[in-house]
Amino acid sequence: MYRAAIKKLYQWKAGKRRKPLIIEGARQVGKTWLMKEFGSRAYADTVYINFDSNSRMAELFASDLNTDRLIMGIELYAGKKIDADNTLLLFDEVQEVPRALTSLKYFYEDAPQYHIICAGSLLGIALHGGTSFPVGKVDFLSLYPLSFKEFLTATAGERFVQLLDSQDYPMITPFKQTYIDVLKQYYFVGGMPEAVQSFVEEKDFNEVRSIQKRILAAYEQDFSKHAPIEIVPKIRMVWNSIPSQLAKENKKFIYGLVREGGRAKDYEAAIMWLCDCGLVHKVSRVNAAGVPLKAYEDLKAFKLFVVDVGLLGCMTGLRQRTLLDGNDLFSEFKGALTEQYVCQQLQSIDDLSVYYYTNDRGSCEVDFILDTGERIVPVEVKAEVNLKAKSLKTYREKFAPAISVRASMADYRKEDWLVNLPLYAIEEIDKAVIESERDM
């Protein structure tokens, strides 16, 4: 299975100022697989240590954190000599031994010759209060479920991805049905690696659903295992309310939908916990369009999306036939599923900040506002081929962005200030915007 993040690991290895690397991400997005795959490809040898329920490692790191002593202990544990130049050290579930996290500071300062990659779900890392975290002494890499392009590689083949990358829409359009068919499959299967692997091998949608149900059940168990006991019920309530929150026409998160009379102070800790674990994406409202958008963030208004579009469909009990064949009763939720898909792809793009916009009267809402660091790009999302862009026009009249984007099932089209970008090409948004600006 191809993961684009492996390129970043090669860049990390080659870096002159390489630091120990921590791969962040929700449980079961493929962190362990990625580490091991990279180790087998890029190094002569790999030493893998799982810190979960590992009493030997807990004892080794409980004493002083002298790096020579730690390396000796790891060699004894692994039963092999560690060659600093040719051995990759993999620390998995590192959050289970907080002092192993602390030790990364000393590896960076005293023994930078060692190549160390750690993985730990945010469930643990974010919540170990009192841990001496090595701020500034480690690099980070965020890992998400497979993006649509990674799913496309696994199902249709790399040539279709290369064609998308080329931005050759006169060539892409004749093959649009293949892209649309795979996109509908992705809406159902999503990007969780186990679900994708099963689908590629078996093409069995029922088995995919079974895997997704197991993943959701594991997340529910994690709530009880890792979260402070007093907020566990609230975490469950927030998590289970997300599908109904997204089904609304205005997808702003409403505390009263979690529980009648619910207020921000009741659920803020639960939402923060879910965000820290990587299980939800929080997209805040902005009320203006300056750079940086962060300066115009409205902290009281936001949307919540789950980590994966396939898991969202599973949470709602969405059936394969309903999604793939179409159903009138499904039309209302189709918008929510499409917006979840777009959010998920945007979140996986490096150096892109994602917000949404509504005016003070609530008469204009733009689904996503992107800050690339150089430009602000408004994005309106349509589930089908509806090409009305009323909110984009209103937004443009007020803020005059150079380019606006409408993502839909329609073909690529450039119309003066507006780019219609097919939903299956949403990961190419930055390229499409730059190309459109050149043509202006």
N, C-alpha and C positions, 0 to 999 in steps of 0.2 A: 504494500500500500504506500503510495507516494504522499509525503507531507512536505509542503513548501518550506516549513521551518528548518528542515535539515540543511538548507543553504545557509541559514543564519548560524548554525552550529559550526559549519566550516569556516565562516568568517570569524567567529569567536576564537576558534583554534588558531587561526593565522594572525590574530591581533597581537600587536607588540606590547600592549598594556593589558593583556588578558587577566581577568579576575575570575575567581570561582563563580560559576553560573548557576542561578536558581531558575528552574522552569516552573512557572506558575500556571494554574489552571484548575478548573473543576475536576472532581473525580471522574475517572473513566473517559477522559478526552484523549488518552494515548501518550501520557508523559513518559511512563516507563518504557513503552515500546520504542519511542523516539530516541531516548537515551541509549538503549541497547543497540538499536539499529545503527546509530551514529558511531558507537564504539566499535562495532564489528566492521564498519566500512573504513573508518579513519585512523584506527590505532592497531598496533601489533597485538596488544593485550588489553583486557578490561577487567577491573575488579568491581563487582557489584555487591553492595551491602544494603539490605533492607532493614531499616531501624525499627520497624514495627514489631513490638514484643521481642526485641533483641536485647536480652539482659547483658550479654558480653559487651556489646557496643555501648550500652548505657553506662556500664562500669568503667570502660576504657575512657570515655569522655567525661566521666564524673570527677576525675582527678585533674591534675594540671593539664593545660592545653599546649604543652611543648610539642611542636610539629614533628620533631625527630622521634619522640616517644610515640606519638599517634601513628606515624607511618610504620614503626616497628610493630605496634599492636595490630594494625590492619594487615600487615604481611603475615603475622602469625595466624590471624583469623582466616585469611584467604589461602594460606598455604603456598604462597609464591612471593618472589621478589618483585618489588615495584620499581620499574625503570621510569624515572620522572619524565623522560622525553617521549616514551613510547607506550605508556600505560595510562588509560583513562580511568579515573576513580569515579564511581557512580554511587551517590548517597540517595537512596529512595526512602520516602516517608520520613524525611529528615526532621519534620516537625515533632516527631515522637520523642526525640532526644534533643531538647532545646540547646544543650551545650555543644552539640555537633554544629548547630547553626552558628553559635558564637565562635567556634573554632575557625570558621571561614575567614574571619578577620586576621587570624595569626598565619593561616596558610597564605593569604595575600601579602602580608607584611614580611614574613620570615621565610616562606618557602614558595615563592611564586612560580617555581619551575614545575610544580605539580599541576596537572590538568584535572579539575574537579567540576563535575556537574551534579547538581542536586535536584530532586523533584520532591514536591510536597504539596498536597492539595491545600488550598487556602483555608480549608476547614480547620487545619491545625495551625499553620503559620501565623494567621491573623489573630489567633486567640490566645497564644501563650503569653499572658501578661508577665512582665518582669524579666523576660528573656533579653539578654544583651545582644540585640540584633546588630549585625555588622554593617551599619549604614555607610555607604560610600565604598565599601570594600568588596562588593559583589556586583555582578551583572545580572540582569533579569531578562527572561524571555517568556512572553505570554503565549500559551497554547490554547487554542479553541477547538471545538469540533471541526471536522473536515468542512472546508468551504465548498461552495458549489463547484468551483473549478477543480478542486481536489476530487470531489465526487464524480465529476465529468471524466477526469482522467481514469478513475477506477472502473467506470461503467462503459463509456463510449470510446475512450482512448485519448492519448495525448495529442493527436492531430487536431481534434476539435478544440482543445485548449489553446494550442498554438495559433489556430485560426482566429480565435477570440483575441488573443494577445496582439495579433497583427493589425487589429482595427480595420480590416478590409471588409466593410459591411456589404458592398456589392457581392462579395464572395460568401459572406456569412449568411445573408438572407435566404438564398436558395436551400440552405440546410437548416432553416429555422425550426422546422418541425422536429428534427432530432433534438435540438436544444430545448424546445418546449416540452417534449416528452420526458427528457431526463430531468428537467426542472420539476415537473409534476411528481416524478418518482422521489426527487430530493425533498419535496414538501412532506412526503409521507415517511421516508426512511430517515431523513435528517443526516447529521454528520457525526454521530457517535460512532467511533471506529468499529466496535463490535457489531453494531447494527449494519454498517456499510459492508463489512467483510462478509457477513451472513448473506446479505442481499446479492452481492457480487457472485458468491459461490452457488447460492441456492435459488435465487429469484423468488423467494417465498415471503410474501408480505405478512403472512400470519406469524412466521418465525421472527420477523423483524419486530412485530408488535410485542411478542413475548419477551424479547431482549429489552425493549424499551420499558416494559412494565417492571422488569427486574431492576433496571437502572433507577427508575423512579422509586421503587421500594427501598433500594439501597440508600438513596438520598434521604428518604424519610427516616431510616434507621440512623443515619448520620446526624440528623437534627437532635435526636435524643442522646446520642453518644458524645457529641462535641459541643453543643450549645449550652449556655447556662440554663439550668432547669426551669428557671422562672419565665424564660421567653420562648421555650419550646412550643407551647400551644399557639402563641402568636406567630411564630415562624410558619407553622403548618397552615394557619388561617390565611396569612399573606400569600404564601406559595399557592395554595389551592384557589385563591381568588383571582389569580392573574388571568386565566382564560376568560372569565366574565368581565374583567377590567378591559381586556383588549377587544372584546366583542362589542363594546359601546362605540357609537359613532365618534364621540370625543373620548380618546383613549387615555386622557389624564387619569392618574391614579386617584381613586376616591376612597378615603378611609371608611366611609359609611357602607361601602360594598363589602368590606371585610367583615364588619359587624355593625349592626344598627347602632348609631350613636358613637361610632369609633372616631378617635381623634389622633392627630399626628403623634402626640407624646406617648400614646398607647403602643404604637407600632414602629416607631423610628429605629429602635434597637434591633428589632426583628429584620427590618429591611436592610439595615447596615450589615447585619450578619450574613444575609443571603448575598449581598453584593460582594462582601469580602471573600466569600467562598467561591465566587465566580458562577454562582447558579442563576443569577439574574443580571441583566444589563439595565442600569438606571439612566434614562435619557431625560435630561432636565430641559425646562423651557427657557428660552431667551426672549427678551422683550425689545431687542434692538439688533443691529447687524454689523457692529464694529469688530475690528481685530484687536485683541483676541476675544472670541465669543465668551470665554470664561468670565470676563468682566461684566457681562450682561446677563449672567445666569440668575434665574429665579429659583431659589432653593426650595420654595414651597410647592412648586408645580413640576411634576415629572410623570413619565411613563415607565412602566416596568415590563421588560421582555424576559423570557426565560432563556436559558443557555442554548437551546437547540429547537429548531422548528419541528423536527420529528417528535421530540418529547412533548411539545405543545399539543400536537395532534393526538398523541397518545393520552394526554391528560384529559382531553375533551371527548375521547372515545371515537374519534373520526375514523370512518371506515375507508378502506382502499377504494372501493367502487364509488363512493360519494366524491372522493377527491379526483380520481382519474377520469371518471365518466361524466361528472357534472351532476348537480342536483339543485333544484330551485331553492330548497330549504337551506342549502349550504351557502347561498350567495352572500348572506350577511357576514358570516364568519370568514369568508374567503379574503376579505379585506384585511382582517386581523392576521391571518396566516401569511399573507403577502408582506405586510408591514414587518412581522416578526422575521421573515426571511431576509428582507432588505437590511434590517437592523443588524442581524447576525453577520451578514457579509461585510457591512461597513465597519463593524467593531473589529474585524480581523485584519483590516488594512492599517498598516503602520502609519504613525504620525498623523492620524485623522481624529479630530474631536467631533463628537456627534451630539447634536441638540435638536430641539424642535421649536417652532415659533407659533404663538397665537397673539393676536392683538388684544388690547385691553378689553374690547367689547366682546371678544370671542367670535367675531364674525369672519375672521380669516385665520385658518390654521394651515401651516406648511408642515408636512409629516416629518421631515428631517432638514436641519440646517448644518452644513459641514464647514468646519474650519480646518483648512489644509496647512495653515501657517502663512500662506501667501494670499489666499482668497477665501471668500465666503460663498458657498454654493447652496442655494435652496433646492430641495428635492421633494417632488410630489410623487406619491406612489399610487398606482392604479392596478387593480387586480386583473383586469382584462384589457380591452383595447379602447376604453373610454378616454377620449383625448381632450376633454374639457380641463382647463387649468385656471379656474376662476381665482383660487387662492394665490397661485403663483403670480397672476397678473396684478392682484391687489398688493402683494408683497413687493413686486417689481416697481410699481408706481411709487411706493414709499421709500425703498432702499436702493433701487437702481443697480442690482447686481449685474456684472458683465454677462454672465451665463446662468441660466436656470435649467434644471433637469427634471423631466417627467419620465419616470420609470413605469413601463407598462408592457403588455404582451404585443404591442404594435412594433412594427419594424423601426429600425434606426432612421431618424430624420432630423435634419438641422433646419430650423426655421428662425433666422435672424438671432434673437436672444435666447431661444428655447431649443434644447436638445431633447429629442425623444429617444431614450436609451432602453433597449429591450431589457426586461427583468433578468434574463439569463446573462446579460453582460454588465451587471451592476458593479462587479469588482473592477471593471475597466473605467470607472467613472472619472478618475483623475486624468487619465489619458484622454478621454473623450472631451473633457472640459478644456484642457490645454490645446487640443487640436482645434476645437471650435473657436477659441480665442484667436488662434493664428489666422483663421479664415475670415475674421471680422474686419 
